[in-house]
Amino acid sequence: MSGPRVAGLTGVTLQDTPTVCHDCIWWQSREGRTTDKRKWIEKAETEWGPWGTVYYDADGHVLGSMQYGPAGLFPRAAELPAGPPSDDAVLVTCAYLVETSSPWVMQSLFLAAIGDSRDRGAKALETFAYRYREGESQYERFLVHKTIFPSDFLADFGFQTLRRFGHAELARLEFGGLAPVLEGTREKVIRVVKEAFTPAPAPVPPGP
């Protein structure tokens, strides 16, 4: 049986993601306005290519997905507190976790975004962050808000705060000087992270 795999988020693989993502245009439109998702997808794939990542388990079931691309593809980002994002960065806009029992899915999605964005020549990765109070639940931090990420979680990857507005932040990860483990194809990144976050097998008690 093959292991987990990742694929680019496109108009085709979008159909594998949760239905709430299929027609969502929140990031693709400005407040009070609308846009045609199909036309946006055509524009994004023509100018940029796949605009995110879909993560499948060994049986082909989706564990999670992440949307990202040049900030110009996401007009809403320019209107948000702590924005706008930088012109030289790829912007992570949102992530959706399907399988909550796999703690490495979100880390895997971010590392795949880092590797993909570097391969495409971006200078940095940016996203919007939130400073949660100490002791906040994992459910609140990763499952309730799918368009903003815990600032301490991002800091573990090396993200630094560009600007703050209340508890919201715009965080940036510069690609210069990243460790070699972050380099390479999505598949290699997923393998490295899966190994890092998979619990070690339980010790076998000695025989009589």
N, C-alpha and C positions, 0 to 999 in steps of 0.2 A: 504494500500500500504506500502510495506517495505521501509526502508530508504536506504541511500547509503551503499555500502558494499565494502570491499577490498578483494582481492585474491592474492595469491602468483604469481609472474611472472615465468612462466614455458614455455616449448615448446608448450603447449596447449593454455594457456591464451595469449601468445605472438601474436596469430592470431587475438585477439581482439584489439590490439594496432594499432596505425597508421602504414601504410604499410612501411613507411621509416625505421621503427624499425625491420622489419621482417628479413632482410638479412644483417643488419648493423654489421660489424665486426671490427669497428675502435678500440674499446677498447680491443677486443679479440686478436688483432694482433699487431706485432711490425711494425715500419715504413718500408715500402718497401717490406713487406711480407704479406701473406694472410693466412687464416685458414678456415676450414669447420665449418660453424655455427652449423650444426646439431651435429657434433661430440663434439663441445665445449659445447653445451647444455647438451648432455649426460654426459659429464665429470662434469659439474657444478652441475647438479642435483644429481649425484652419490656422489660427495664429500661434497656438501653444502646443497642441496635441492633447493627450490625456490630461484631465484636470483634477487628478487625485488618484487615490488608490483604493482598491477593494481587496480585502483580506479573506481568503477562503481556508477552511480547515481541510483535513485530509479526505473528507467525504464530499467536498465541494459545497459545503454550507458556508454562508457568509458569517464571519465573526465580527466584522466591523468595516467601516469605510471612512475615508477622509477626503475632503475637498480642499484643493489648493491651486494656486496659479498666480500670475502677475496681478498686482493689486488693481490694475486698470480694468480687469474683468469683473470686479466686484464693487460697483459704485457705492453700495451701502457703507463700505469701510471708511470712506471719506467723511461720512456724517457722524461717526460714532465718537463718544467721549474717548479721549486719549489718542485719537487718530489725527491725521490720516497716516496710513502706512507709507513706507519709503518706496520710491520708484525703482530702486535697484534690488528689491527683495521679492521673494515669493511669499505670498500670504496664505497661511492656513486659516480657513474660515470656519470649518466645523468638522466634527467627527461624530460618528454614531456607532456605539458598541452594541452588538446583538447578544453576544455570549459573555455575560458578566462573570462567569466562573473562571475565565482565563485572564489572570492579572497582567499578562504581558501584551495583550492586544493593543492597548493604547500606546505603550512604549514602542511596539513594533511599527505602528502606523506613523509615529513621529520620525522614527529612524528611517523608514522607507521614504518619507517626504524629504528628509535631509539628503539622503543619497541621490534621489531623483533630481532634486533641485540643483545640487552641486553638479551633477552630470550635464545639466542643461545650461550651466554657466552662470547661475545666479550668484550674487555676492553674499546673500544672507537669507534667512528664513525669519518671518515675523508672524505674530499672532496676538490676539487680545487675551489678556490674562485677568485673573481676579484674585485678590488676597482674601482667602477664607479665614475665618477665625479658627484658632487652635482647637483641635478635637472634632472638627466637622466630619460628617460621615462620608465614606467612599461613595455612597449613593448620591449624595448632594454634590460632591466634587466632580464626579465623572459621568453621571447618568442624567441628572436633571437639566443641566445647562450644556448643550451640545455645541455652542458657538463661542464659548469662552473657557479657558483652561486654568487650573490652579497655578498660581505664580511659583509656588515652591516646587511643584512638579516640573515646570519648565526650567527652573533654575538648575535642576539636576542635569539637564542637557547642556547647560552653559548659556541659556538665554539671559539677557540683561534688559532691565527696564529702560525704555527710551523716554517715556513720559507717563504721568499718572493723572487720573481724574477720579477723585474719591477712592473707591476700592478697585477701580478698573485700571488696567495698565496696557500699554502697547509694549510687547517684549520682542527682542531681536537676538538672533543667533548669527554671529559672523562666521563665515565658513573658513576663513584663513586659519590654518594651524590646527584644524580638528584632528583628532586621533584617527589613525588608519582604519580602526574598526568601523568607522562611520562611512567608509568609502565603498564603492562597488555597487553591484546590481541590487535591486530590491530583494531578490531571492537570497543572496548572501546575507543581507541585513536581517531578514526575517529569521534565517537559521541561527545567526549569532544571538539575536535577542531571545529566541525561543529557548536556546540552550541556557542562557543566563537566567531566565525566569521559570524554567521547569524545575520543580522540586526534585531533590535527589531521592533515589529509591530508599525505602525504609531498610534499615540494617536487618540482615537475616540472623536470627539467634543461632548460636553454635549448637551443633548436634549433641546428643548424649554421649 
